[in-house]
Amino acid sequence: MGTETVRTPAADDAAGRRREQRGWYFYDWACSVYSTSVLTVFLGPYLTSVAESAADADGFVHPLGIPVRAGSFFAYSVSLSVIVAVLVMPLVGAAADRTGRKKPLLGAAAYLGAAATAGMFLLDGDRYLLGGVLLVVANAAQSVAMMLYNSYLPQIAAPEERDAVSSRGWAFGYAAGALVLVANLVLYLAHDTFGVSESMAVRICIASAGLWWGAFALIPLRRLRDRRSPARETTVTGWRQLAATVRDMRRHPLTLAFLLAYLVYNDGIQTVITQASVYGSQELGLGQSTLIGAVLMVQVLAVFGALALGRLARQYGAQRTILGSLVAWTLILGAGYFLPAGAPMWFFVLAAGIGLVLGGSQALSRSLFSHLVPPGKEAEYFSAYELSDRGMSWLGPLLFGLTYQLTGSYRDAIISLVAFFVLGFVLLARVPVRRAVADAGNPVPERI
């Protein structure tokens, strides 16, 4: 007589949770290509060249009648996109928690960003203003979508699973970024072989990221499910809700203490990512092909780094592992200060170090914060998490720029960023995370 497997409700819940987790990973797979191929590699130089072709004899373009140096147009567009994201995220986060309908909002933000990215195929000639508008829309939409995506983590992963789940999500994103960047580089470097111009190759690479984003976003949108929030007494929306969230966070000072630490060290991480190519080209005299190769190496190694640090977190806890990664960041910057000029091999060694700690630092920060969010307020609190990332990400570049302005040395500028990792280490080490988790009303994992 055969035996029959009887599924318990707990087993069904676990199976459903794993299905959602697998779908959740694919949003990182979908949208990370935008960050890598579009924002990091291709769009900045291309949009700058489009702006330069539209510039007057003095090198200025005039969006809305405002004189802007063509070489600054891309940076100003990115800054404007951050401002738009900071204004919109609290509104969307409050709506998501109030209604419990995060998935439609995630889908709207994802497809708005994907459509704007695909629309960048039209950026030929002197259409710099169209490029700026599409960049603002795509970048702001990505920020809003990432806030909603991150807020699913406490709902789809048990406390003891979150470090591993978050790390796998980051690994999926870096793997997709590396895969598509390889295809993009083949097209870009051999565009004559494919019978297209260099400009057309760049536009195809950029637009393909939008198509990739939209296609793979279907998977999480099919697998994730909404959870109705408990009835909320308040009916306030938008900025009034943000003010209420800030007041509520004051009741959880240890959560705020972690956010402050994250704000500081993540600003250092983001500045290293954005300024490493400037350091490589201006101080070390390295060519574009070397810099793109280094970006690709970072993407590949970040996959393994995210998974490896996730495993370390299971043994030593997320807080200790993040602290260890901040020590590694400090050592990497110290080594970068002494890199010899005109030596690509040592720059690749530095890129390898960055790749190994990059994904894990970010993934474990996300999973650790998820333990500090009061139940039912995930989108609101992750809106604050994204705001602390996006809204304050100007401090590192400002320090980098001021140091260079005062010293005339990119080496001094890069070593100045050590301050973010040292201060972030001190602030994070002072957070009693087990008590912070309990104060937020969440179960305390065995290791945290």
C-alpha positions in Angstrom: 0.0 0.0 0.0 1.5 3.3 -1.1 2.3 6.2 1.2 0.8 9.6 0.6 2.6 12.8 1.4 0.3 15.1 3.5 1.2 18.8 3.1 0.7 20.8 6.2 -0.4 24.5 6.2 3.1 25.4 7.4 4.7 23.5 4.5 2.3 25.2 2.1 3.3 28.6 3.6 7.0 27.8 3.2 6.5 26.7 -0.4 4.5 29.8 -1.2 7.2 31.9 0.4 10.0 30.3 -1.6 8.0 30.9 -4.8 7.7 34.6 -3.9 11.3 34.8 -3.0 12.3 33.4 -6.4 10.1 35.9 -8.1 11.5 38.7 -5.9 15.1 37.9 -7.0 14.1 38.6 -10.6 13.3 42.2 -10.0 17.0 42.8 -9.2 17.8 40.8 -12.3 15.4 43.0 -14.3 16.4 46.5 -13.2 20.1 46.2 -12.4 21.0 46.3 -16.1 19.8 49.9 -16.1 22.2 50.8 -13.3 25.1 49.1 -14.9 24.9 49.5 -18.7 22.9 52.8 -18.8 23.9 54.9 -15.8 27.4 53.6 -15.1 28.8 53.0 -18.5 27.0 54.4 -21.6 24.6 57.2 -20.9 26.9 59.8 -19.2 29.4 60.1 -22.1 26.7 59.8 -24.8 24.3 62.3 -23.4 27.2 64.7 -22.8 28.2 64.3 -26.5 24.6 65.0 -27.6 24.5 68.1 -25.4 27.9 69.3 -26.8 26.5 69.0 -30.3 23.6 71.3 -29.3 25.8 73.8 -27.5 26.5 77.3 -28.5 29.9 78.8 -29.4 30.7 79.1 -25.7 29.8 75.5 -24.9 26.5 76.1 -23.2 23.0 74.6 -23.8 19.9 76.5 -22.6 17.2 74.2 -21.2 14.2 76.3 -20.3 16.4 79.4 -21.0 18.9 78.5 -18.3 22.6 78.5 -19.4 24.2 75.1 -18.5 27.6 74.0 -19.6 27.2 71.0 -21.8 29.7 69.0 -19.8 27.6 69.5 -16.7 24.2 68.6 -18.2 24.3 64.9 -17.3 25.3 65.5 -13.7 22.6 68.1 -13.3 20.0 65.7 -14.8 21.0 63.0 -12.3 20.7 65.5 -9.4 17.3 66.6 -10.6 16.2 62.9 -10.7 17.3 62.5 -7.1 15.2 65.5 -6.1 12.1 64.1 -7.9 12.6 60.7 -6.3 12.9 62.3 -2.8 9.6 64.1 -3.4 7.7 61.2 -4.8 8.9 58.3 -2.6 7.1 59.4 0.6 3.8 59.7 -1.3 4.1 56.3 -2.8 5.3 54.6 0.4 2.4 56.0 2.4 -0.1 54.9 -0.3 1.4 51.4 -0.4 1.2 50.8 3.3 -2.3 52.4 3.6 -3.8 50.3 0.8 -1.7 47.2 1.0 -1.4 47.3 -2.8 2.3 47.5 -3.4 2.3 45.4 -6.5 0.4 47.7 -8.8 2.6 50.6 -7.7 5.7 48.5 -8.2 4.5 47.6 -11.7 3.7 51.3 -12.6 7.1 52.5 -11.4 9.0 49.7 -13.2 7.3 50.1 -16.5 7.5 53.9 -16.4 11.3 53.5 -15.9 11.6 50.8 -18.5 9.7 52.8 -21.1 11.8 55.9 -20.5 15.0 53.9 -20.8 13.8 52.2 -24.1 12.8 55.7 -25.3 16.5 56.8 -25.1 16.9 55.1 -28.4 15.6 58.3 -29.9 18.6 60.3 -28.6 20.3 61.2 -31.8 21.4 64.5 -33.2 21.0 67.3 -30.6 18.1 66.0 -28.6 19.8 66.6 -25.3 16.7 68.0 -23.6 14.7 64.8 -24.4 17.6 62.8 -23.0 17.5 64.8 -19.8 13.8 64.4 -19.3 14.0 60.6 -20.0 16.9 60.3 -17.5 15.0 62.1 -14.8 11.9 59.9 -15.3 13.9 56.6 -15.5 16.1 57.4 -12.5 13.3 58.6 -10.3 11.1 55.6 -11.3 13.9 53.2 -10.5 14.3 54.7 -7.0 10.5 54.5 -6.3 10.4 50.9 -7.6 13.4 49.9 -5.5 11.8 51.3 -2.4 8.7 49.2 -3.0 10.8 46.1 -4.0 12.9 46.3 -0.8 9.8 46.7 1.4 8.7 43.2 0.3 11.7 41.6 2.1 10.2 41.4 5.6 7.0 39.9 4.2 8.5 37.1 2.0 11.4 36.0 4.3 11.4 34.7 7.8 13.9 36.6 10.1 16.5 33.8 9.9 16.3 33.8 6.1 16.7 37.5 5.3 20.4 37.8 5.1 20.5 34.9 2.5 17.5 36.1 0.6 18.7 39.7 0.4 22.2 38.5 -0.7 20.8 36.3 -3.4 18.7 39.3 -4.7 21.9 41.4 -5.0 23.7 38.5 -6.6 21.0 38.1 -9.3 21.3 41.8 -10.0 25.0 41.8 -10.4 24.9 38.7 -12.6 22.4 40.3 -14.9 24.4 43.4 -15.1 27.6 41.5 -16.0 25.8 39.3 -18.6 24.2 42.2 -20.4 27.3 44.4 -20.2 29.3 41.7 -22.0 26.8 41.6 -24.8 26.8 45.4 -24.9 30.6 45.6 -25.1 30.6 43.1 -27.9 28.2 45.2 -29.9 30.0 48.5 -29.0 33.5 47.4 -29.7 32.6 45.5 -32.9 29.9 47.9 -34.2 31.5 48.1 -37.7 31.3 44.3 -38.0 27.6 44.5 -37.2 27.1 47.3 -39.8 26.0 50.0 -37.3 27.6 53.3 -36.3 29.1 53.8 -32.9 26.3 56.2 -32.0 23.7 53.6 -33.1 25.4 50.9 -31.1 25.3 53.0 -27.9 21.6 53.8 -28.4 20.9 50.0 -28.9 22.8 49.2 -25.7 20.8 51.8 -23.7 17.4 50.9 -25.1 18.0 47.2 -24.7 18.3 47.8 -21.0 14.8 49.2 -21.0 13.5 46.2 -22.9 15.3 43.8 -20.5 13.9 45.7 -17.5 10.3 45.5 -18.8 10.5 41.9 -19.9 11.9 40.4 -16.6 9.7 42.6 -14.4 6.8 40.4 -15.4 8.2 37.5 -13.2 8.1 39.3 -9.8 4.8 40.9 -10.8 3.3 37.5 -11.3 4.7 35.9 -8.2 4.6 38.5 -5.5 1.3 39.0 -3.8 -0.2 41.9 -1.9 -1.0 41.7 1.8 -3.8 43.8 3.1 -2.6 46.0 5.9 -4.5 46.3 9.1 -7.0 49.1 9.1 -5.1 52.4 9.8 -6.7 55.0 12.0 -5.3 57.8 10.0 -6.3 58.8 6.5 -3.5 61.3 5.9 -1.4 61.0 2.8 1.8 62.1 1.3 3.9 64.5 3.2 1.7 64.5 6.2 2.2 60.8 6.3 6.0 61.2 6.0 5.9 63.6 9.0 3.9 61.0 10.9 6.5 58.3 9.9 9.3 60.5 11.1 7.5 61.0 14.4 6.9 57.2 14.6 10.6 56.5 14.0 11.5 58.8 16.9 9.8 56.1 19.0 12.4 53.7 17.6 15.7 55.6 18.2 17.8 52.5 17.6 16.3 52.1 14.1 17.2 55.7 13.5 20.7 55.1 14.8 21.1 52.3 12.2 19.8 54.6 9.5 22.4 57.2 10.4 25.2 54.7 10.3 23.9 53.4 6.9 23.6 57.0 5.6 27.3 57.6 6.4 29.0 54.5 5.1 26.7 54.0 2.1 27.5 57.5 1.0 31.1 56.4 1.0 30.3 53.3 -1.0 28.3 55.2 -3.6 31.1 57.8 -4.0 33.7 55.2 -4.6 31.6 53.6 -7.3 30.9 56.9 -9.1 34.4 58.4 -8.7 36.6 55.4 -9.3 36.5 55.8 -13.1 37.5 59.5 -12.6 40.4 58.5 -10.4 41.4 55.8 -12.9 41.3 58.1 -15.9 42.6 61.4 -14.5 45.1 60.3 -11.8 46.2 56.9 -13.1 46.0 57.7 -16.9 44.0 54.6 -17.8 42.0 54.2 -21.0 38.3 53.7 -21.5 38.6 50.0 -22.3 40.5 49.4 -19.1 37.8 51.2 -17.1 34.9 49.4 -18.7 36.8 46.1 -18.1 37.1 47.0 -14.5 33.4 47.8 -14.2 32.7 44.3 -15.7 35.0 42.7 -13.2 33.2 44.4 -10.3 29.9 43.1 -11.6 31.1 39.5 -11.8 32.9 39.4 -8.5 30.0 41.2 -6.7 27.9 38.1 -7.4 30.3 35.9 -5.5 31.0 38.6 -2.9 27.3 39.0 -2.1 26.8 35.3 -1.7 30.0 34.8 0.4 29.2 37.6 2.8 25.6 36.2 3.1 27.2 32.9 4.3 29.5 34.7 6.7 26.4 36.5 8.1 24.8 33.2 8.9 27.8 32.3 11.0 28.8 35.6 12.5 25.7 37.8 12.2 24.9 40.6 9.7 26.2 43.4 11.9 29.6 41.9 12.4 29.9 41.0 8.8 29.0 44.5 7.7 31.6 45.9 10.2 34.2 43.6 8.6 33.3 44.9 5.1 33.8 48.5 6.3 37.3 47.6 7.4 37.8 46.0 4.0 36.6 49.2 2.3 39.0 51.3 4.3 41.9 49.0 3.3 40.9 49.2 -0.3 40.9 53.0 -0.3 44.3 52.9 1.4 45.7 50.7 -1.3 44.1 52.8 -4.0 46.0 55.9 -2.7 49.3 54.1 -3.5 48.4 52.7 -6.9 51.0 53.5 -9.5 49.9 55.5 -12.6 49.8 53.7 -15.9 49.5 50.2 -14.3 46.2 48.6 -15.3 46.9 45.4 -13.5 46.9 47.0 -10.1 43.7 48.9 -10.9 42.1 45.5 -11.7 43.3 44.2 -8.4 41.6 47.2 -6.7 38.4 46.6 -8.7 38.5 42.9 -7.6 38.5 44.1 -4.0 35.6 46.5 -4.5 33.6 43.7 -6.2 34.1 41.3 -3.4 32.7 43.6 -0.7 30.3 45.8 -2.7 27.3 43.4 -3.0 27.6 42.0 0.5 27.8 45.4 2.2 24.6 46.5 0.5 22.7 43.3 0.7 23.3 42.8 4.4 22.5 46.4 5.2 19.1 45.9 3.5 18.4 42.6 5.4 19.5 44.1 8.7 17.2 47.1 8.3 14.3 44.8 7.5 14.5 43.5 11.1 14.2 47.0 12.5 10.9 47.9 10.7 7.7 47.7 12.7 5.2 45.3 11.2 2.8 46.9 8.7 5.0 49.9 8.0 7.4 48.3 5.6 7.0 50.7 2.6 7.0 53.8 4.8 10.2 52.8 6.6 11.9 51.6 3.4 11.0 54.9 1.9 13.0 56.5 4.6 15.8 54.0 3.9 15.9 55.0 0.2 15.6 58.7 1.1 18.7 58.3 3.4 20.5 56.7 0.4 19.3 59.0 -2.5 18.7 62.2 -0.6 22.1 62.4 1.1 24.3 60.9 -1.6 25.8 64.3 -2.4 28.0 64.5 0.7 30.6 62.0 -0.6 31.0 63.6 -4.0 31.1 67.0 -2.3 34.0 66.0 0.0 35.8 64.3 -3.0 35.4 67.5 -5.1 36.4 69.9 -2.3 39.5 67.8 -1.4 40.6 67.9 -5.0 39.9 71.6 -5.3 42.0 72.3 -2.2 44.9 69.9 -2.9 44.8 69.4 -6.7 45.3 65.7 -6.0 42.9 62.9 -6.8 44.9 60.7 -4.5 44.1 63.0 -1.6 40.4 63.1 -2.8 40.1 59.3 -2.8 41.7 58.8 0.6 39.4 61.5 2.1 36.5 59.0 1.7 38.0 56.8 4.4 36.2 59.2 6.8 32.8 57.8 5.8 33.8 54.2 6.5 35.5 55.0 9.8 32.6 57.1 11.1 30.1 54.6 9.7 31.9 51.7 11.5 31.8 53.6 14.8 28.1 54.5 14.5 27.1 51.0 13.4 29.2 49.3 16.2 27.3 51.4 18.8 23.9 50.1 17.7 22.6 47.2 19.9 20.9 45.4 17.1 19.2 42.7 19.2 17.5 45.3 21.4 16.7 47.3 18.3 14.9 44.3 16.7 12.9 43.7 19.9 12.0 47.4 20.3 10.6 47.3 16.7 8.3 44.5 17.7 9.9 41.8 15.7 11.3 38.3 16.7 15.0 38.4 17.4 16.9 35.9 15.2 19.5 33.6 16.8 22.2 35.5 14.9 21.8 39.1 13.8 
